[in-house]
């Protein structure tokens, strides 16, 4: 996936956690081939919160409803 972004001309990206309600901080990094430590530009760029549940109706994951998330 990163290779396709580089081919499209992108040089950096903000990497965002994709699970949970309070997802945590994102990191800004270059999209190069070097070691991750050399590519990292800034940690804790933003704090991310989401109002989606990502749970199937028959799942035991909590919360399962938007009201439960809010």
Secondary structure, 3 states (H helix, E strand, C coil): CHHHHHHCCCCEEEECCCCCCEEEECEEEECCCCCHHHHEEECCCCEEECCCCCCCCCCCCCCCCHHHHC
